[in-house]
Amino acid sequence: GISDTQIGLLAGIGFALFYTVMGVPLARLADRSNRKWLIVAGVALWSLMTAASAFATSFTALLVARIGVGVGEATLAPAAASMIADYFARDRVARAMGVYSTGVYLGSGVALLAGSVVVAAVTGSGPLVVPGLGTFNSWQLAFLLAALLGALVVALMLTVREPPRTEHSGAAV
């Protein structure tokens, strides 16, 4: 029940502006702190905000949740680039960054395909009643399932070792 303009705000400025603006201070933080924990915090934030989207009862609440997703996602690129620079020998960093960058687009494509399967599955089932939590419509279930996948990413990231900083990671040690 939202307008085309509101959808544009949710997908555009609500996400992209905060993703872009927060990228610079989060990159600085990645240069000075533990990158693994920065990524864990970012994925946890964007997963929690994705789950919060399922509970939004107004456009404003949904916009705030999208802003939170953008801020959380802004942690990934700078921290990942810095970690990749430290994980790989200097002559292999460009290839590793290429593989990482490819993963972003492949992941987006898989997310769209998998998301459509999830939406189709939950749309046909009707509202789901969860005792103690309430009734969830299909759009809410889609957000909750996406948030659960984020929890899996957090768990996987906890198994990653923070590499020692090297001179070519661009770190200000």
Protein Blocks (a to p, Z undefined) as FASTA:
>chain_A
ZZfklmmmmmmmmmmmmmmmmmmmmmmmmmmmcfklmmmmmmmmmmmmmmmmmmpcbfkl
mmmmmmmmmmmmmmmmmmmmmmmmmmpcfklmmmmmmmmmmmmmmmmmmmmmmmmmmmmm
mmmnopaddehjapcdfklmmmmmmmmmmmmmmmmmmmpccddddfklopaZZ
